[in-house]
Amino acid sequence: MTENPAHSDLWPAPLATGAVDATVTVPGSKSVTNRALILAALAAEPGWVRRPLRSRDSLLMAEALRALGVGIEETVSSSSTGVGSGSTGSGEAWRIIPARLHGPATVDVGNAGTVMRFMPPVAALADGPIRFDGDPRSHERPLHGVIGALRGLGARIDDNDRGALPMTVHGSGALDGGPVEIDASSSSQFVSALLLSAPRFNQGVEVRHTGAVLPSMPHIRMTVDMLRMAGAQVDTPESGGEPNVWRVSPSALLGRDLVVEPDLSNAAPFLAAALVTGGRVTIPDWPERTTQPGDALREIFTAMGGSCELTEAGLTFSGTGRITGIQADLNEVGELTPVIAAVAALADSESVLSGIAHLRLHETDRLAALAKEINALGGDVSETEDGLNIRPRPLHGGVFHTYEDHRLATAAAVIGLAVEGVQVENVATTAKTLPDFPEMWTGMLGPVAGATTVTRA
């Protein structure tokens, strides 16, 4: 966890002077978009991805597939409403045209976990060498699970025994597949990475997780659901299979016409704004049924003092002006932790967040970063072995460093609603998954916002 002095822009987080009352149109889900791109690229026929997220992570995935020969045609029409509608891509559609995958090619993963983990199995199916590299932080994020599993399934990979980037996958045009054991306790993406490409493996795959409790299980359920929608046969623990074992049979994938759901995790700061200000925020198109971890926000933020209603207009969340602390195991929904921690720092009682040791391996060490930055504003946050204890204290203004982590930046904005003088370092990092966040944030606040000029440190 290191600060990057190259990013010296400071964004004064707007202070809310009243209760918010807004409709916020949230862009499409990154998790769904990037899985949809992989499945469409491996299909036997062209398909469509509609209302995709257009952000750094999703564009990196699209460019990675293009580098291997996949055709991606983009069309745009203008039809969207609500704050932030310019980012939704609601009239946008990407036509995916599968092709023979080939190298040589270079894939820039940025700092996107989905790209660095989902693309190597695809590269193993290509013909030729595919080099992977990315941001400096990407070299520190674990990749050993995917690398070891792919080698066990017949792939040749040169990583100089680092278990991390940079590396080269020497694709041979096919992969045997079959049974493989993997410890995915540091990232559920290790399992999803193998499952997504498995229909194209000669023998499919049998992935057996051998480590501690798997984090972020909803993301694996999302992978399984999307595979099945594309025509794959998948056996899972939930469908009567063995615990911690997933099997995918070899088959052709269908080219689908998929509409991407709004990113419910990216709705977190906007719903938090209703809770913090005692206001009301509506998120259109909130699905009645979803595998997205962000759906847990309804239960979590209600427990912290709000209420919600799901109607045809979307999800409307209302706050009362009072925030209560919470004890929560966030193992399955760890990506929600930064915003939940920010709200907890403004509560009237202690919060204990657990089950999230794996967050130390995300874009930054999120547990250490949250504790350090909230404490720098006068808070009282301590790290535990697998989480955070947050004891509310009167907070004051100051610089909130983001460590190039988009979720740290949105957490800082939430605190800034109630604490005057919070300055967010490198708010532009939100472009990773939430384009135009500063504009969306000030648009939501409208007349109850303070000034929002960017200053230089």
Buried (B, 14 or more C-beta within 10 A) or exposed (E): BEBBEEBEBBBBBBBBEEBBBBBBBBBBBBBBBBBBBBBBBBBBEEBBBBBBBBBBBBBBBBBBBBBBBBEBEEEEEEEBEBBBBBBBBBBBBBBBBBEEBBBEBBBBBBBBBBBBBBBBBBBBBBBBBBBBBBBEBBBBBBBBBBBBBBBBBBBEBEBEEEBBBBBBBBBBEBBBBBBBBBBBBBBBBBBBBBBBBBBBBEBBBBBBBEBEBBBBBBBBBBBBBBBBBBBBEBBBBEEEBEEBBBBBBBBBBBBBEBBBBBBBBBBBBBBBBBBBBBBBBBBBBBBEEBBBBBBBBBEBBBEBBBBBEBEEEBBBBBBEEEBBBBEBEBBBBBBBBBBBBBBBBBBEEBBBBBBBBBBBBBBBBBBBBBBBBBBBBBBBBEBEEBBBBBBBBEBEBBBBBBBBBBBBBBBBBBBBBBBEBBBBBBBBBBBBBBBBBBBBBBBBBEEBBBEBEEEEE
